[in-house]
Amino acid sequence: MNRQLQYSDLQLTTDKIMQQVDTLMHKGISDKVFPGAVLLISREDSILFKKAYGYANIFTKRPMDEDTIFDLASLTKPLATTLAIMNLVEGNKLDLEQSLGSIFPKFKKTGKEQIKIKHLLSHTSGLPDYRPYYKKLAKLSMGSKKDALMDLIAREPLIYQTGKKELYSDLGFMILRQVVEHISGKQLGRFVEETVYKPIAFDISRGLFFADTDSKLRHERYAATEFCQWRSILLEGVVHDENAYVMGGVDGHAGLFGTAGGVFNLLSALLSVYYGFSSTHVFKRDLLKLFFKRQDNTEKTLGFDTPSLHHSSCGDLFSEKTVGHLGFTGTSFWMDLERSVIVILLTNRIHPSRDNTKIKAFRPEIHNAIMKSLLREGKGKITK
C-alpha cells in the first residue's frame, strides 16, 4: 500500500514505547493475566512494536512467537462476517434496511420478521445474547444443523423491542452467517476469503482463516486455549466456542483464526480505504465510513465496537473516532481512526480455564500506557 500519512512535528521514539509497554506485558505474564500473548502497535501504517510473550502451551512449555495462530473468537464478527455483509451491500445484493422476513420465510409471523440487517450488525435486534444451542445441535447430522439452528433462533422470544436497546448478541451474527451463505451460495469462510481477503492482499488470507473441524491441517503454531470439559480435550487449533464447533467450526460469531500480522494487514488495508489512500475496489470509502459510524443510542457501529463511555477496555485515551472489538479467548484490536493508531493484543487468557478474568483490568492499563507513549512522543494531526 502507498499510504502517505504525515504527522506534524512527529518525533516518535520506538525504544521508549518498548520500555514502558514491555514492562507491563512481562508483568501480565508474571501476574498470570495470560500465559502468553502477542502485542502489535502501529501508527501511520508502520509497525512500531511487535513482540511475543510467554507460552503458547503451558503444558509443553512451547513458547509464544510472533507468528502464533490464535482463536480470534468474536473478532470473527467484525473481521469476517461484517466484511462479508459489507461486500454484499457493496455489490447491491443486500440492503441494510432489508428485513429477515424478506430473506427467510421461517421468520415470518414470529415477531422477528421486522428485524433488519442493520439491527443485527448493531446488536439492536432484541435477540438474547447467548444460548447453548450446541447441546441440541450436537445430536444432529451436519446437513440438518443449519436449518435446526435457524428454527431454534426463530422460536427464541425477543428480550426487548427491536431497535430500542443495545444487547450484544451472538445470535444475531449466527443469522448473518446464514444471510451471507443464502445470498452468496458459498460457505462464509470461503466467501470472505475470495471476495475480501485475497482481493485486498493475498497475505491476509494466509494470516486469517476459519479452522474447519473437518480440516486435516494441524501444526504447532496454534495457541492452546481451554481444557474443554464438554469435549474432554485441550483445545489447540480447534474453535473454543461450542456453538461454532457444532456448526463445523465456522459461524458468524466465532471460528476465525489468525496471527497478529494477519489482523494488522487487514486493519491496515481498511484504514487505507478510510483515509482514501487505497486503490482497492473491494469497498468504497463512503460505505466503510458508514459501517464505522456509531449508531444512535448504542456504543456499536455496524459490526464494530467503540470505546465505552465508562471503563472502556481500550482505556481512556483513544479518540471517539475509534473502532475495535474483543474476543472471549483473550483477543482484541482497537483502531483509532483520528490518529491512525492500531493496537492488536492477542492472548490465550483462557488457557487452561475461562475462569481467569484478570484481563478485564489489564486491557485498559496496557492501552493507556501505549497511548500515553504515542501522544507524548508524537503530537500533531493527520494531514491528508
C-alpha positions as CSV (number, residue, x, y, z in Angstrom):
1,M,0.0,0.0,0.0
2,N,1.1,3.6,-0.6
3,R,-0.3,5.4,2.3
4,Q,1.1,8.8,2.8
5,L,0.0,9.9,6.2
6,Q,2.1,12.6,7.9
7,Y,2.1,14.0,11.4
8,S,3.4,17.5,12.1
9,D,6.4,17.5,14.4
10,L,6.3,13.7,14.8
11,Q,9.3,12.6,16.8
12,L,8.4,9.0,17.7
13,T,10.9,7.1,19.8
14,T,10.1,3.4,19.5
15,D,12.6,2.4,22.2
16,K,10.7,4.4,24.8
17,I,7.4,2.7,23.9
18,M,9.1,-0.7,24.1
19,Q,10.5,0.0,27.5
20,Q,7.2,1.1,29.1
21,V,4.9,-1.3,27.4
22,D,7.3,-4.3,27.6
23,T,7.4,-3.9,31.3
24,L,3.7,-4.1,31.6
25,M,3.5,-7.1,29.3
26,H,6.0,-9.0,31.3
27,K,4.0,-8.1,34.4
28,G,0.9,-9.5,32.7
29,I,2.8,-12.9,32.4
30,S,4.1,-12.9,36.0
31,D,0.7,-11.9,37.4
32,K,-0.9,-14.7,35.4
33,V,-3.2,-12.4,33.4
34,F,-2.5,-14.7,30.5
35,P,0.1,-17.5,29.8
36,G,1.1,-15.9,26.5
37,A,0.5,-13.0,24.2
38,V,1.5,-11.2,21.1
39,L,1.3,-7.4,21.1
40,L,1.4,-5.3,17.9
41,I,1.3,-1.5,17.8
42,S,1.2,0.6,14.6
43,R,1.0,4.2,13.6
44,E,0.7,5.7,10.2
45,D,0.8,2.2,8.7
46,S,4.2,1.5,10.3
47,I,4.6,-1.3,12.9
48,L,6.3,0.4,15.9
49,F,6.2,-2.6,18.2
50,K,5.6,-6.3,17.8
51,K,6.6,-8.9,20.4
52,A,5.6,-12.3,21.7
53,Y,5.5,-13.2,25.4
54,G,5.1,-16.3,27.5
55,Y,3.8,-19.7,26.4
56,A,1.5,-20.8,23.6
57,N,1.1,-24.1,25.6
58,I,1.9,-24.2,29.3
59,F,2.0,-28.0,29.4
60,T,4.5,-28.5,26.7
61,K,6.3,-25.2,27.5
62,R,6.1,-24.2,23.8
63,P,6.9,-20.5,23.7
64,M,4.7,-18.0,22.1
65,D,6.2,-16.4,18.9
66,E,5.1,-13.5,16.7
67,D,3.5,-15.9,14.1
68,T,1.5,-17.9,16.6
69,I,-2.1,-18.5,15.4
70,F,-4.9,-17.6,17.8
71,D,-8.5,-18.5,18.1
72,L,-9.8,-15.0,17.5
73,A,-13.3,-15.8,18.9
74,S,-15.6,-12.8,18.5
75,L,-13.1,-10.9,16.3
76,T,-14.9,-13.1,13.7
77,K,-17.8,-10.7,13.9
78,P,-16.1,-7.5,12.5
79,L,-13.2,-9.1,10.6
80,A,-15.2,-11.8,8.7
81,T,-19.0,-11.6,9.0
82,T,-19.3,-7.9,8.9
83,L,-16.9,-7.5,5.9
84,A,-18.8,-10.3,4.1
85,I,-22.1,-8.4,4.6
86,M,-20.4,-5.2,3.5
87,N,-19.3,-6.9,0.3
88,L,-22.9,-7.9,-0.4
89,V,-24.1,-4.4,0.2
90,E,-21.3,-3.0,-2.0
91,G,-22.5,-5.3,-4.8
92,N,-26.1,-4.3,-4.4
93,K,-27.0,-7.9,-3.4
94,L,-28.2,-6.9,0.1
95,D,-29.6,-3.8,1.8
96,L,-29.0,-2.7,5.4
97,E,-32.8,-1.9,5.6
98,Q,-33.7,-5.4,4.4
99,S,-35.7,-7.4,6.9
100,L,-35.3,-11.0,8.0
101,G,-38.8,-11.8,6.9
102,S,-37.9,-10.9,3.3
103,I,-34.9,-13.2,3.3
104,F,-36.1,-16.2,5.4
105,P,-39.8,-17.2,5.3
106,K,-39.4,-19.0,8.6
107,F,-39.1,-15.7,10.4
108,K,-42.5,-14.5,9.3
109,K,-45.1,-14.4,12.0
110,T,-42.5,-14.9,14.7
111,G,-42.3,-11.3,15.8
112,K,-38.8,-11.2,14.3
113,E,-39.7,-10.6,10.6
114,Q,-39.2,-6.8,11.1
115,I,-35.6,-7.2,12.3
116,K,-33.3,-5.6,9.7
117,I,-29.7,-6.3,8.7
118,K,-28.6,-3.1,10.4
119,H,-30.2,-4.2,13.7
120,L,-28.2,-7.5,13.6
121,L,-25.0,-5.6,12.9
122,S,-25.5,-3.1,15.7
123,H,-26.8,-5.6,18.3
124,T,-30.2,-3.8,18.5
125,S,-32.3,-6.7,17.2
126,G,-33.8,-7.6,20.6
127,L,-32.4,-11.1,20.4
128,P,-30.8,-12.6,23.5
129,D,-27.0,-12.5,23.9
130,Y,-26.3,-16.3,24.1
131,R,-28.0,-19.6,24.1
132,P,-26.2,-23.0,24.4
133,Y,-27.7,-24.4,21.2
134,Y,-24.8,-26.8,20.8
135,K,-26.3,-29.2,23.3
136,K,-29.2,-29.9,20.9
137,L,-27.3,-29.4,17.7
138,A,-24.6,-31.9,18.6
139,K,-27.0,-34.7,18.3
140,L,-27.9,-33.9,14.7
141,S,-26.2,-34.6,11.4
142,M,-24.2,-31.8,9.9
143,G,-26.5,-31.5,7.0
144,S,-29.5,-30.7,9.2
145,K,-27.8,-28.3,11.7
146,K,-28.2,-25.1,9.8
147,D,-31.9,-25.4,9.4
148,A,-32.2,-26.6,13.0
149,L,-30.3,-23.6,14.3
150,M,-32.5,-21.2,12.4
151,D,-35.5,-22.9,13.8
152,L,-34.2,-22.5,17.3
153,I,-33.5,-18.8,16.8
154,A,-36.8,-18.2,15.1
155,R,-38.6,-19.6,18.2
156,E,-36.5,-17.5,20.6
157,P,-38.5,-14.8,22.3
158,L,-37.2,-11.3,21.9
159,I,-35.8,-9.7,25.1
160,Y,-36.9,-6.2,24.1
161,Q,-38.4,-4.4,21.1
162,T,-36.3,-4.3,18.0
163,G,-34.3,-1.1,17.6
164,K,-35.0,0.2,21.1
165,K,-31.9,-1.1,23.0
166,E,-28.5,-2.5,22.5
167,L,-27.7,-6.0,23.7
168,Y,-24.6,-7.7,22.5
169,S,-25.8,-10.9,20.8
170,D,-24.1,-13.9,19.3
171,L,-27.4,-15.0,17.9
172,G,-27.6,-12.0,15.5
173,F,-24.3,-12.9,13.9
174,M,-25.3,-16.5,13.6
175,I,-28.2,-15.3,11.5
176,L,-25.8,-13.0,9.5
177,R,-23.7,-16.0,8.6
178,Q,-26.7,-17.7,7.1
179,V,-27.6,-14.5,5.3
180,V,-24.2,-14.4,3.7
181,E,-24.4,-18.1,2.7
182,H,-28.0,-17.8,1.5
183,I,-27.3,-14.9,-0.8
184,S,-23.8,-15.8,-2.0
185,G,-24.3,-19.6,-2.2
186,K,-20.8,-20.1,-0.6
187,Q,-19.7,-21.0,2.9
188,L,-18.8,-17.9,5.0
189,G,-15.1,-18.7,5.2
190,R,-14.7,-19.3,1.5
191,F,-16.8,-16.2,0.6
192,V,-14.9,-13.7,2.8
193,E,-11.5,-15.2,1.7
194,E,-12.4,-15.0,-2.0
195,T,-14.2,-11.6,-2.0
196,V,-12.4,-9.7,0.7
197,Y,-9.1,-11.1,2.0
198,K,-7.4,-12.1,-1.3
199,P,-8.5,-9.1,-3.3
200,I,-7.2,-6.7,-0.7
201,A,-3.9,-8.6,-0.2
202,F,-3.1,-12.3,-0.6
203,D,-1.1,-12.3,2.6
204,I,-4.2,-11.6,4.6
205,S,-5.8,-14.9,3.6
206,R,-2.7,-16.7,4.9
207,G,-2.9,-14.9,8.2
208,L,-6.7,-15.1,8.7
209,F,-8.8,-18.2,8.1
210,F,-11.5,-20.4,9.6
211,A,-10.4,-23.7,11.1
212,D,-13.0,-26.1,9.8
213,T,-13.3,-29.0,12.1
214,D,-13.1,-31.4,9.1
215,S,-9.7,-29.9,8.2
216,K,-6.7,-32.3,8.4
217,L,-4.3,-29.3,8.7
218,R,-2.9,-29.1,12.2
219,H,0.5,-27.8,13.2
220,E,2.5,-26.5,16.1
221,R,1.7,-22.8,15.6
222,Y,-1.6,-22.6,17.4
223,A,-2.0,-21.0,20.8
224,A,-3.7,-23.5,23.2
225,T,-6.9,-22.4,24.8
226,E,-9.2,-24.1,27.3
227,F,-9.4,-27.6,28.5
228,C,-12.9,-28.2,27.4
229,Q,-14.9,-30.3,29.9
230,W,-17.6,-31.0,27.3
231,R,-15.2,-32.3,24.6
232,S,-12.7,-33.7,27.2
233,I,-9.7,-32.3,25.3
234,L,-7.3,-29.4,25.5
235,L,-8.2,-27.1,22.6
236,E,-5.4,-26.3,20.2
237,G,-6.3,-25.4,16.6
238,V,-10.0,-26.2,17.3
239,V,-12.5,-23.4,17.8
240,H,-13.3,-22.8,21.5
241,D,-16.9,-21.6,21.1
242,E,-19.1,-24.6,21.4
243,N,-21.9,-23.3,19.2
244,A,-19.4,-22.6,16.4
245,Y,-17.8,-26.0,16.9
246,V,-21.0,-28.0,16.3
247,M,-21.5,-26.0,13.1
248,G,-18.3,-27.3,11.7
249,G,-16.0,-24.7,13.2
250,V,-17.5,-21.9,11.0
251,D,-20.1,-19.4,12.1
252,G,-20.8,-15.7,12.1
253,H,-20.0,-15.0,15.7
254,A,-16.8,-17.2,16.1
255,G,-14.5,-19.5,14.2
256,L,-11.9,-17.2,12.7
257,F,-8.2,-17.9,13.5
258,G,-5.3,-15.7,12.8
259,T,-2.0,-14.1,13.6
260,A,-1.3,-10.6,14.8
261,G,0.3,-9.9,11.4
262,G,-2.8,-11.2,9.6
263,V,-5.1,-9.0,11.7
264,F,-2.8,-6.0,11.2
265,N,-2.7,-6.4,7.4
266,L,-6.5,-6.4,7.2
267,L,-7.0,-3.5,9.5
268,S,-4.2,-1.5,7.8
269,A,-6.0,-2.1,4.4
270,L,-9.3,-0.9,5.9
271,L,-7.6,2.2,7.4
272,S,-6.1,2.9,4.0
273,V,-9.6,2.9,2.4
274,Y,-11.0,5.0,5.2
275,Y,-8.4,7.7,4.5
276,G,-8.8,7.5,0.8
277,F,-5.3,6.2,0.0
278,S,-6.2,2.8,-1.2
279,S,-6.8,1.8,-4.8
280,T,-8.7,-1.4,-3.8
281,H,-12.1,-1.9,-5.3
282,V,-13.4,-4.2,-2.6
283,F,-15.0,-1.4,-0.6
284,K,-15.8,2.2,-1.3
285,R,-14.7,4.8,1.2
286,D,-18.2,6.1,1.9
287,L,-19.5,2.6,2.7
288,L,-16.7,1.9,5.1
289,K,-17.3,5.2,6.8
290,L,-20.9,4.3,7.2
291,F,-20.0,0.9,8.8
292,F,-17.5,2.7,11.1
293,K,-20.2,5.3,12.3
294,R,-21.6,4.8,15.8
295,Q,-25.3,4.0,15.7
296,D,-27.8,6.1,17.6
297,N,-28.3,5.1,21.2
298,T,-25.6,2.4,21.1
299,E,-21.9,2.0,21.6
300,K,-21.7,0.0,18.4
301,T,-21.2,0.7,14.8
302,L,-22.4,-1.6,12.1
303,G,-20.4,-4.7,13.1
304,F,-17.7,-3.0,15.2
305,D,-17.5,-1.8,18.8
306,T,-16.5,1.7,20.0
307,P,-14.9,2.8,23.3
308,S,-17.4,2.6,26.2
309,L,-18.1,5.9,27.9
310,H,-17.1,4.4,31.2
311,H,-14.4,1.7,31.9
312,S,-13.6,1.0,28.3
313,S,-11.3,-1.9,27.6
314,C,-9.2,0.4,25.5
315,G,-8.7,2.8,28.3
316,D,-9.4,6.5,28.4
317,L,-7.1,7.9,25.7
318,F,-8.3,6.6,22.4
319,S,-10.3,9.2,20.5
320,E,-14.1,9.0,20.0
321,K,-13.4,8.0,16.4
322,T,-12.2,4.5,17.3
323,V,-13.4,1.1,16.3
324,G,-12.5,-2.3,17.6
325,H,-13.7,-5.5,19.2
326,L,-12.9,-8.0,22.0
327,G,-12.7,-11.8,21.8
328,F,-13.6,-14.2,24.6
329,T,-10.4,-16.1,24.3
330,G,-8.4,-13.0,25.2
331,T,-8.0,-11.3,21.8
332,S,-8.7,-7.6,20.9
333,F,-8.0,-4.9,18.4
334,W,-8.5,-1.1,18.6
335,M,-8.1,1.2,15.7
336,D,-8.0,5.0,16.3
337,L,-9.3,6.5,13.1
338,E,-8.3,10.0,14.1
339,R,-4.7,9.2,15.0
340,S,-4.1,6.3,12.6
341,V,-3.1,4.1,15.5
342,I,-3.8,0.3,15.6
343,V,-3.3,-1.8,18.7
344,I,-3.7,-5.6,18.5
345,L,-3.4,-7.7,21.7
346,L,-3.8,-11.4,21.1
347,T,-3.6,-13.6,24.2
348,N,-4.7,-17.1,25.3
349,R,-6.1,-15.9,28.6
350,I,-8.5,-18.9,28.9
351,H,-5.6,-21.4,28.8
352,P,-6.3,-23.6,30.6
353,S,-9.5,-22.2,32.1
354,R,-12.0,-19.5,31.2
355,D,-12.3,-18.7,34.9
356,N,-9.2,-16.4,34.6
357,T,-10.7,-12.9,34.1
358,K,-7.7,-10.8,35.1
359,I,-7.5,-9.4,31.6
360,K,-10.5,-7.2,32.3
361,A,-8.3,-4.9,34.4
362,F,-5.2,-5.4,32.3
363,R,-6.7,-4.3,29.0
364,P,-7.3,-0.6,29.9
365,E,-4.0,-0.4,31.7
366,I,-1.9,-1.6,28.7
367,H,-3.9,0.5,26.2
368,N,-3.5,3.7,28.4
369,A,0.2,3.1,28.6
370,I,0.5,2.6,24.8
371,M,-1.5,5.7,24.0
372,K,0.4,7.9,26.6
373,S,3.6,6.9,25.0
374,L,2.3,7.7,21.5
375,L,0.8,11.0,22.5
376,R,3.9,12.1,24.4
377,E,6.4,11.1,21.6
378,G,4.4,12.2,18.6
379,K,2.0,15.1,18.7
380,G,0.0,16.6,15.8
381,K,-2.8,15.9,13.5
382,I,-3.1,13.8,10.4
383,T,-2.7,15.8,7.1
384,K,-4.5,14.3,4.2
